[in-house]
Amino acid sequence: MSDLNILDKGPVFNSSSFLGHEQVVFCQDEETGLKAIIGIHSTTLGPALGGTRMWNYNNEADAIRDVLRLSRGMTYKAAISGLNLGGGKAVIIGDSRKDKTDALMRKFGEYVNSLSGRYITAEDVGINPHDMEMVKMATDHVTGIPESKGGSGDPSPVTAYGVYMGMKAAAQQKWGSNNLEGKKVLVQGIGHVGETLVKHLADEGALVTINDIHEDRMSEIATKYHTQILRGNAIFENDMDIYAPCALGATVNNESIAKMKCSVIAGAANNQLADENVHGKMLREKGILYAPDFLINAGGLINVYREIAHYDQDEALKRTENIYNTTLEIFDLSDKNNITTHEAALKIAEQRVANKKNELAEA
Ligand code: NAD
């Protein structure tokens, strides 16, 4: 995970990234070296659930930007997926390969615990199930623990399934059929989510090309699923029907859009649009159909929510499958209102939060 250039290049502290957060908590402990920030964007629909990311940020401003953008995204991801969860996220500043200790994770758990359930944590980049077990020693407000310990386990296969459903909905909208057989799909980033997505696509007969920064990983996946390999960073000039970003954020930006030849963008990465307003519109003008990231990558959250709402994996998969229908509804709303697909998804999510706020105010 730590090779992932996860930090996106979105605007710093503009109104859309800073406004609306209920609470931001800075956590510091000299003894363990812990430096963390917990962002609680909203608890209107329920406790703010979102993973903890450990990343070697260049500076604290980058860490704040990351946690603010990610926690806001979690509010909308839960809202549009019909989950009774708010949006939160945490970042720990440091190199997960060198600076992470069990004591540091337990101390982080104490800070999570001090929020009395307003924030529930889970895994994200740089954090593994063992770390979550350490966090669990200090707090019950944690999900995504291993199945052997009574948790829901690795959420990424469910995330990949949801992305696949969102991609099929986009194909339906764009080409009048959700069949991906013969479609040229570029999957950028073949990690936990990317690999399972490649599997679904290969099973359906899509013509998959993969791109990753790790040569050994590309050879392994190409052999396993009979895909093409595309090396290097110059990927957008390539001929493709669908671009599936499954590595880092903000890959949809001025430079990439200018080169893009795809008709559809549908992938797992969070915050794919470097600037959600500017780049959403640019895609629409160019006729590229964008399946909103926070809608189609919600499968992992739906799966983790099992631990809180006590439903089983079949139910989680059913709810994830429904991403197909929701994505089509969003495309419809976007067309009818002449707004971008991102704006349409945001509208639905914001409406659900607003309705709940009104309901609470009237109670
Ligand atoms: P991962 O770390 O397992 O995989 C990421 C892959 O991207 C790695 O193979 C890495 O080598 C590759 N990569 C890094 N930088 C790259 C670059 N510049 N170009 C090409 N490849 C690059 O992560 P993951 O769990 O598969 O998650 C993928 C993305 O989806 C992340 O952005 C994550 O935030 C998002 N996401 C994941 C989940 C989940 O359930 N895991 C849920 C929602 C969103």
Residues whose N, C-alpha, C, O or C-beta is under 5 A from the ligand:
A	BS01	NAD	M1 D3 L4 N5 P155 S156 T159 Q188 G189 I190 G191 H192 V193 G194 N211 D212 I213 H214 C246 A247 L248 A268 A269 N270 N297 G300
